[in-house]
Amino acid sequence: MELQKCIRDIFASEESRKQFESNPEGNLSRYQLTSQEKNAFMTVYSDMGLVTSDSAQMTAAIKAHYDWLASPVR
């Protein structure tokens, strides 16, 4: 899944985190993410931040946000 690859890449090193933080939109545009995935990623990023998170936390939180965004309105 492209979203998981994106998260892994960002958490690969301190340098990759800093690159993401300096230009989040630009870094996300390198991946084939849906608008819902991008929105979920940025929501979780703004809520949790990358400094206090790890890859597993971000993946779980983004999946929860993505699932909520993707669910049909009832």
N, C-alpha and C positions, 0 to 999 in steps of 0.2 A: 504494500500500500504506500502510495506517495507521501501521505501525511506522516506515517511512521518514519520514512526515510528522512524527511525534512527535520523531524524532531531529533533523530539520531545524529544527523549532520550538525545541527546547532549545538548539541551537547558533546560533540566529539572533542572539543578543546576549549580552553579559555579564549583563544583567539577567535574561534568561530562564534562564540557567544557575543564577544565584543563587536564583531562584524554585524551580527544580527541586530544588536541593540543600536548600532549607529544608523542602520537603514532597514527597519523591519519589512516594509513593503517591498523594497528592492530584493531582499533576500528571499521572501516568500514567492516572488514572481518567478524564481528559477525552478519552481516545482509546479507540477500540473495539479493544482488544488482547486476544488470547487469554491465558489464564493462562500458557501456555508462552512467549509473547512477553514478557510482563511478567517472568517468572522469568529468561529469557535476558537481558533488558535490565538487570535489577538485578544479575545475576551479573557481567556485563561491567562495569557501572558500579562495582561494589565492587572488581573486579580492576584496572580501568584508571583509574577516576575520570574526571571530566569535565575536570579542570584540565589533564591531560597528554594528552588525546585530541582528536581532531577528528571531524567528522561522518562522514567516509569510514572512519576506523578503527573507530568505534563500529558503523557499519552492517555492516561486514565481520565484526567479532567477534560481534555479536549474531546475525547470520545463521548463523554456524558453531555457536553454542550452541543456537539454535533448531532447526537441522537435526538436531543430536545428540539434543535432547530429543524431537523429533517422530519419530525413527526407531523402528521397531518393535523390541521386544526379541527377540533371536534365541536 
